[in-house]
Amino acid sequence: MAATIDYKHSSAPSLEFVHTIVENSGIPINKTLFAFDWDLTLKVYNRVSQDMFVRGRAESVDVLHHLKKEGGKLVVVTARDPSPLVWESVNIELNTLDLAELFDDGIKGEKKGSIPMTTASDTLMYVGHGIIVAGYEKAEALDVYCKSQDLEIDHLVFVDDFVVNAYNVGAYFGQPEKSGLFKKVSTVWWDPLGLVPHELPSLPSSENSYSDYLAEYRKVFGVG
């Protein structure tokens, strides 16, 4: 049976909404994989003030600590182009924000390693210390990652600031041929609009989920 797909929109200031998703799922945290996009989802960088911080600040950090303490598995899945240098850059940022120990999955030193993306293309993804760098093939990367690590996961919670990425993960794992990997997928478009103007002067045009051509994607998440 294909996974139940739940498309959610949130404009909450922190990751507190993740607690509600877990509680409503009825699936224990230790059977859940929490996959977060990096830029504008977990990490925010203000180019004017040159301030880098965790989105939602202390409240979000507390949520991440709770998920880890309860046995949840946490990974970063970034859309940056796959390469060892990019993997290293994200790893440095994760350490700078004091999040590294929460995401460390026990895979050591894989900044030079890669797993072929056999489910979609010959693109390579770079994996290590809870960081997956696979470009925009995020769903395929999570598929390969879970299978390669023999993870026993019933629930995938995926969080991304861009509506298309959140939609694509749900659509991918909702396919009948992907049945059996997860029982439930909760894919969240964590809308970054509320970051402006207090945390950011503006959003990058590439992260604008309110462009007219994205209206059909927004509708899936209940947003006009």
C-alpha positions as CSV (number, residue, x, y, z in Angstrom):
1,M,0.0,0.0,0.0
2,A,1.3,3.5,-0.9
3,A,2.0,5.9,1.9
4,T,-0.6,8.3,3.2
5,I,0.5,11.7,2.0
6,D,-0.4,14.8,4.1
7,Y,0.4,18.2,2.5
8,K,0.7,20.9,5.1
9,H,1.3,24.7,5.0
10,S,2.7,26.5,8.0
11,S,3.7,30.1,8.6
12,A,4.5,29.4,12.3
13,P,7.5,31.4,13.7
14,S,9.2,28.2,14.9
15,L,9.3,24.4,14.4
16,E,6.7,23.9,17.2
17,F,4.2,22.8,14.5
18,V,6.3,19.6,14.2
19,H,5.1,18.4,17.6
20,T,1.5,18.6,16.4
21,I,2.3,16.7,13.2
22,V,3.9,13.9,15.2
23,E,1.0,13.7,17.8
24,N,-1.6,13.6,15.1
25,S,0.2,10.9,13.2
26,G,0.0,8.3,16.0
27,I,3.5,7.1,15.0
28,P,6.3,7.3,17.6
29,I,9.1,9.7,17.2
30,N,11.6,6.9,17.1
31,K,9.9,5.6,14.0
32,T,10.1,8.9,12.3
33,L,12.6,10.5,9.9
34,F,12.7,14.3,10.1
35,A,14.2,15.7,6.9
36,F,14.8,19.5,6.7
37,D,15.8,21.7,3.8
38,W,18.7,23.9,4.8
39,D,18.7,27.4,3.4
40,L,15.7,29.5,4.6
41,T,14.3,26.4,6.3
42,L,16.6,25.6,9.1
43,K,19.3,28.2,8.4
44,V,18.6,31.8,7.7
45,Y,21.3,34.2,6.6
46,N,20.7,38.0,6.6
47,R,23.1,39.4,4.0
48,V,22.6,43.0,5.3
49,S,23.5,42.3,8.9
50,Q,25.6,39.2,8.0
51,D,23.7,37.3,10.8
52,M,23.3,33.5,10.4
53,F,20.8,31.9,12.7
54,V,18.4,28.9,13.1
55,R,15.0,29.8,11.8
56,G,12.7,30.1,14.9
57,R,15.8,30.5,17.0
58,A,15.7,29.0,20.5
59,E,12.2,27.6,20.1
60,S,13.2,25.6,17.0
61,V,16.4,24.4,18.6
62,D,14.5,23.1,21.6
63,V,12.2,21.2,19.2
64,L,15.2,19.6,17.4
65,H,16.7,18.6,20.8
66,H,13.4,17.0,21.8
67,L,13.1,15.0,18.6
68,K,16.6,13.7,19.0
69,K,16.1,12.9,22.6
70,E,13.0,10.8,21.8
71,G,14.9,8.8,19.2
72,G,13.9,10.7,16.1
73,K,16.3,10.6,13.1
74,L,17.2,14.0,11.7
75,V,18.8,14.8,8.4
76,V,19.4,17.9,6.3
77,V,18.5,17.6,2.6
78,T,19.8,20.6,0.7
79,A,19.1,21.7,-2.8
80,R,22.6,22.9,-3.3
81,D,24.5,21.3,-6.2
82,P,26.1,18.0,-5.1
83,S,29.8,18.2,-4.5
84,P,32.3,17.5,-1.6
85,L,32.9,21.2,-1.3
86,V,29.2,22.0,-0.9
87,W,28.9,19.1,1.6
88,E,31.8,20.6,3.6
89,S,30.2,24.1,3.5
90,V,26.9,22.8,4.9
91,N,28.8,20.8,7.5
92,I,30.6,23.9,8.7
93,E,27.4,25.9,8.9
94,L,25.7,23.1,10.9
95,N,28.6,23.1,13.4
96,T,28.6,26.9,13.6
97,L,24.9,26.8,14.6
98,D,25.6,24.1,17.2
99,L,23.3,21.6,15.5
100,A,25.8,19.1,14.3
101,E,25.4,16.6,17.1
102,L,21.6,16.5,16.5
103,F,22.0,15.4,12.9
104,D,25.0,13.1,13.1
105,D,23.8,9.8,11.7
106,G,27.0,7.9,12.4
107,I,28.2,8.0,8.8
108,K,31.7,9.3,9.1
109,G,33.9,11.2,6.7
110,E,31.7,10.8,3.6
111,K,32.5,14.2,2.2
112,K,34.2,12.4,-0.6
113,G,31.7,9.6,-0.8
114,S,28.6,9.4,-2.9
115,I,25.6,7.2,-3.6
116,P,24.4,6.9,-7.2
117,M,20.9,8.3,-7.8
118,T,19.7,5.1,-9.4
119,T,16.0,6.1,-9.0
120,A,16.2,9.2,-11.1
121,S,19.4,9.9,-12.9
122,D,23.1,9.5,-12.7
123,T,23.3,12.6,-10.4
124,L,25.4,11.8,-7.4
125,M,24.5,12.7,-3.8
126,Y,27.0,13.4,-1.1
127,V,26.2,12.1,2.4
128,G,27.7,12.2,5.8
129,H,27.0,13.4,9.4
130,G,23.3,13.7,8.7
131,I,23.7,15.9,5.6
132,I,22.4,14.9,2.2
133,V,23.5,17.1,-0.8
134,A,21.5,16.1,-3.9
135,G,20.4,19.2,-5.7
136,Y,16.6,19.3,-6.3
137,E,16.3,15.5,-6.4
138,K,15.3,15.5,-2.7
139,A,12.7,12.7,-2.7
140,E,14.9,10.4,-4.7
141,A,17.8,11.2,-2.4
142,L,15.7,10.3,0.7
143,D,14.6,7.1,-1.0
144,V,18.2,6.0,-1.7
145,Y,19.4,7.2,1.8
146,C,16.8,5.2,3.7
147,K,17.3,2.0,1.7
148,S,21.1,2.3,1.9
149,Q,21.0,2.7,5.7
150,D,18.3,0.0,6.3
151,L,16.3,2.5,8.3
152,E,13.1,1.2,9.8
153,I,11.0,4.3,9.4
154,D,7.2,4.5,9.3
155,H,6.8,8.2,9.0
156,L,8.7,10.8,7.0
157,V,8.3,14.5,8.0
158,F,9.8,16.7,5.3
159,V,10.0,20.5,5.8
160,D,11.0,23.0,3.1
161,D,10.5,26.7,2.6
162,F,9.7,26.3,-1.1
163,V,6.3,25.0,-2.1
164,V,7.5,23.0,-5.2
165,N,10.1,21.1,-3.2
166,A,7.5,20.2,-0.5
167,Y,5.0,19.1,-3.2
168,N,7.5,17.0,-5.1
169,V,8.4,14.9,-2.0
170,G,4.7,14.1,-1.4
171,A,4.1,13.3,-5.1
172,Y,7.1,11.0,-5.3
173,F,6.3,8.9,-2.2
174,G,2.6,8.8,-3.1
175,Q,3.3,6.7,-6.2
176,P,2.1,3.1,-6.0
177,E,5.6,1.8,-6.9
178,K,7.0,3.5,-3.8
179,S,4.7,1.6,-1.4
180,G,6.2,0.0,1.6
181,L,9.0,2.5,2.3
182,F,6.8,4.7,4.7
183,K,3.3,4.3,6.1
184,K,2.9,8.1,6.2
185,V,4.5,11.1,4.7
186,S,3.9,14.6,6.1
187,T,5.4,17.2,3.7
188,V,5.4,20.7,5.0
189,W,5.7,24.0,3.1
190,W,7.1,26.2,5.9
191,D,6.3,29.5,4.4
192,P,9.2,32.0,4.9
193,L,7.1,35.1,4.1
194,G,6.9,36.0,7.9
195,L,10.6,36.4,8.0
196,V,10.3,39.8,6.2
197,P,11.0,42.5,7.2
198,H,12.0,41.7,10.8
199,E,14.5,38.8,10.2
200,L,15.3,39.4,6.5
201,P,15.0,42.6,4.3
202,S,13.5,40.5,1.5
203,L,13.2,36.9,0.1
204,P,15.3,35.7,-2.8
205,S,13.3,35.6,-6.0
206,S,14.2,31.9,-6.4
207,E,12.4,31.2,-3.1
208,N,9.2,33.1,-3.9
209,S,6.3,30.5,-3.7
210,Y,3.7,33.2,-4.5
211,S,4.6,33.6,-8.2
212,D,1.5,33.2,-10.4
213,Y,2.8,30.1,-12.1
214,L,3.0,28.2,-8.8
215,A,-0.7,28.7,-8.0
216,E,-1.5,25.0,-8.6
217,Y,1.2,23.9,-6.2
218,R,-0.1,26.3,-3.5
219,K,-3.6,25.0,-3.9
220,V,-2.4,21.5,-2.9
221,F,-1.4,23.0,0.5
222,G,-4.7,25.0,0.8
223,V,-3.2,28.3,-0.1
224,G,-4.6,30.6,-2.8
